[in-house]
Amino acid sequence: MTRVFKPIVALIFLAGCASEGPKPRAAPPTDITFFSGVRVIPGDGTDALEQASIIVENGKIRQIGKERELQAPEGATRVDLQGKTIMPMMVSLHSHLGYLNGLNYAAENYTAQSVQADLNRFEHYGIGAMLSLGVDKDDTAFKIRDRQRSGAAKGARLFTAGRGIAVKGGLPMASVPQFKDVPYQVTNENEARQAAAELAARKVDAIKIWVDDNLGKVPKLKPAMYRAVIDEAHKANIRVFSHVFALADAKDLVKSGLDGVAHSIRDREVDDEFVNLMKAGNIVYVPTLMAYGAPFIYAAKPDWQAEQAMFSTYAPQLINDLSGEKFVNTFKNDPNLPLLRAQYNVALKNLKKLSEAGVRIGFGTDSGAANRFPGYFEHHELELMVTAGLTPQQAITAATKTSAEVLGLADLGTLGPGKSADFIVLSANPLDDIRNSRQISAVYRNSKALDR
């Protein structure tokens, strides 16, 4: 009996196991946060939602609604934001990394540490992603970008255009010696095409070109050269952005398939032909007003003590440096200041006209260049866009939804179901006064407050 009993028991045991089937996998842990009492600026141009609540699950927004209509899910972490305003983290389509250390602007400053520090600054001030446009001189930006995408590095999401493409002897090298060995310096169409192909092979996120003769002082990329770049880039599904100054150059670039005008047109007011070209191609216009407004800000010697938010990531010594007579007089006594002011005023008029006509307006500052401080100056850019005639809502939409769309960031740029819970918490409403965007109470990424 014993010999018969054991196999039967074994069979019964096995049959029982088979009938149970595979055990279901345990559901992943759910992290739910309930934000309440807050004004929500969605970022898509629609009206702010007053006294709202937000349910976030595992870093993604599940629901936004009126506070009285939403209940906190059981077990949710509660965050009371009564009296606060939130807006999406911003996206910069034209900035630079790693060269600027206080007032010292040097190629030697460009290291992995300085690039990461700037990305951290951008994030600190609520910039969720940025396009480093054309002067990333080695593998540093690519390595940090790839580490970010694998989850091994933090800071604002980095998109890089690599080295950029310029004509030999032209800009930017002719005016910024720190860039003398950075961009490709081409002399003909074939070299331009080859440079674009090499950048595409490096998997750049965009390609930057310079089409500007600095008021006739230096050569600039010829149409055949930039058309070759645009053609080669588009074969690899890569967007091309151009530094440009003159309306005539901008028109031909857009006709040639350019994807983004990376600076304001400043030689003259834009005309209807340019407006129609921009709209027909759905081309983004990135005004970078802070690049032209900064000299007047410095020359006026503002009360930098009132800009304390700027110095949460910059050394206190910078306050003294920016207020010093030597620095102020560099701008105040610049013989080109009247010309620069005239160009700046043209830039303001052009932004207003293009925006009113329905041209796609993006956001960028050229920050990270000399004397333009990453992260904080993005908030000044919002102010200058409003000075030009945009409403605060329009400026915020350019800095959030539109710019996120340009970079293909489906989860960033607006606040709504399915979007990442990446937002800036403000102590005052920027729709009342755009300068309130600087009153940052907290920054959240994936529903977690940054350690600021």
Secondary structure, 3 states (H helix, E strand, C coil): CHHHHHHHHHHHHHHHHHHHCCCCCCCCCCCEEEEEEEEECCCCCCCCEEEEEEEEECCEEEEEEECCCCCCCCCCEEEECCCCEEEECEEEEEECCCCEECCEECHHHCCHHHHHHHHHHHHHCCEEEEEECCCCCCCHHHHHHHHHHCCCCCCCEEEECCCCEEECCCCCCCCCHHHCCCCEEECCHHHHHHHHHHHHHCCCCEEEEEECCCCCCCCCCCHHHHHHHHHHHHHCCCEEEEEECCHHHHHHHHHCCCCEECCCCCCCCCCHHHHHHHHHHCCEECCCHHHHHHHHHHHCCCCHHHCHHHHHCCCCHHHHHHHCHHHHHHHHCCCCHHHHHHHHHHHHHHHHHHHHCCCEECCCCCECCCCCCCCHHHHHHHHHHHHHCCCHHHHHHHHHHHHHHHCCCCCCCCCCCCCECCEEEECCCCCCCHHHHHCEEEEEECCEECCC
